[in-house]
Amino acid sequence: KEREKAEAEEAERRRIEAENERKRVEAEEKIRIAKLEKENQTEEEESYNVFISCKSEDYDFAQPIHDFLIANGSKVFFADAELKEKAESQYADVIDEALDATKHLIVVATSIGHIKSKWVKYEWSTFSNDLKSNYRDGNLITILSHDITPRMLPASLRHMQSFSIEHFENILPYVKK
């Protein structure tokens, strides 16, 4: 029975890996097409419909989400991509401008400590306060690793929509313009 269980778990792991690879390839193709379309568009005011907030240690965890959103037509602020060309002294201004220009915020985390880190907390708390004050409408969403449950989140995030990383594709209806 142990062997059967181990074989079943291995088969499920391989199935999930194959599915993730298929999704990755599809996302890469959609990104390629989106980039081509963007090159053909005229220059317009910079605004985002989605801001991905995460600690730099979670960039690899957030990258597939970023790619999925781009492939599905979202304009996404993701610090790993957007801040590379900026001087460190510009980060706060760039982040504030992006927060002001976004419709939805997604917090991506592999630990509660990352959610509570200085910049990530600044981003989600600023967005949350704007929602509560009716300065904006939109959605504040969390995407969590296996180790985090919504009950573990800070109170301001606990009642917001949350998704497990395995089901991040389900965010799409929440972030459409």
Residue pairs with C-beta under 8 A, 6 or more apart in sequence:
16 166
20 64
23 64
23 68
23 169
24 64
24 67
26 71
27 64
27 67
27 68
27 70
27 71
28 67
28 71
29 71
30 70
30 71
30 72
31 67
31 70
31 71
34 70
34 71
34 73
46 97
46 101
47 75
47 101
47 102
48 75
48 76
48 77
48 98
48 101
48 102
48 103
49 74
49 75
49 76
49 102
49 103
49 104
49 175
49 176
49 177
50 69
50 74
50 75
50 76
50 77
50 102
50 103
50 104
50 105
50 106
50 175
51 76
51 77
51 98
51 99
51 102
51 104
51 105
51 106
51 123
51 127
52 62
52 65
52 66
52 69
52 76
52 77
52 78
52 79
52 106
52 108
53 105
53 106
53 107
53 108
53 120
53 123
53 124
53 127
54 61
54 62
54 79
54 107
54 108
54 109
54 114
54 120
55 109
55 114
55 117
55 119
55 120
56 79
56 80
57 110
57 114
58 108
58 109
58 110
58 114
59 79
59 80
61 108
61 110
61 145
61 165
62 78
62 80
62 108
62 143
63 80
64 168
65 106
65 108
65 143
65 168
65 171
66 76
66 78
66 80
66 81
68 168
68 169
69 76
69 171
69 172
69 175
70 76
72 172
74 175
77 98
77 101
77 102
79 95
82 94
82 98
83 91
83 94
86 94
95 119
95 122
95 123
99 105
99 123
99 126
99 127
102 127
102 138
103 136
103 137
103 138
103 175
103 177
104 138
104 139
104 140
104 141
104 174
104 175
105 123
105 124
105 127
105 138
105 139
105 140
105 141
106 141
106 142
106 143
106 171
106 175
107 115
107 120
107 123
107 124
107 140
107 141
107 142
107 143
107 157
108 142
108 143
109 115
109 120
109 142
109 143
109 144
109 145
109 148
110 145
110 147
110 148
111 145
111 147
111 148
112 148
112 152
112 153
112 154
114 120
115 121
115 124
115 142
115 153
115 154
115 157
116 154
121 154
124 140
124 156
124 157
125 156
127 136
127 138
127 140
128 140
128 156
128 157
128 160
130 136
131 137
131 138
131 140
139 160
139 161
139 174
139 175
140 157
140 160
140 161
141 160
141 161
141 162
141 163
141 171
141 174
141 175
142 150
142 153
142 157
142 160
142 161
142 162
142 163
143 162
143 163
143 164
143 165
143 168
143 171
144 150
144 153
144 162
144 163
144 164
144 165
145 165
146 164
146 165
150 158
150 162
151 158
153 162
161 174
163 170
163 171
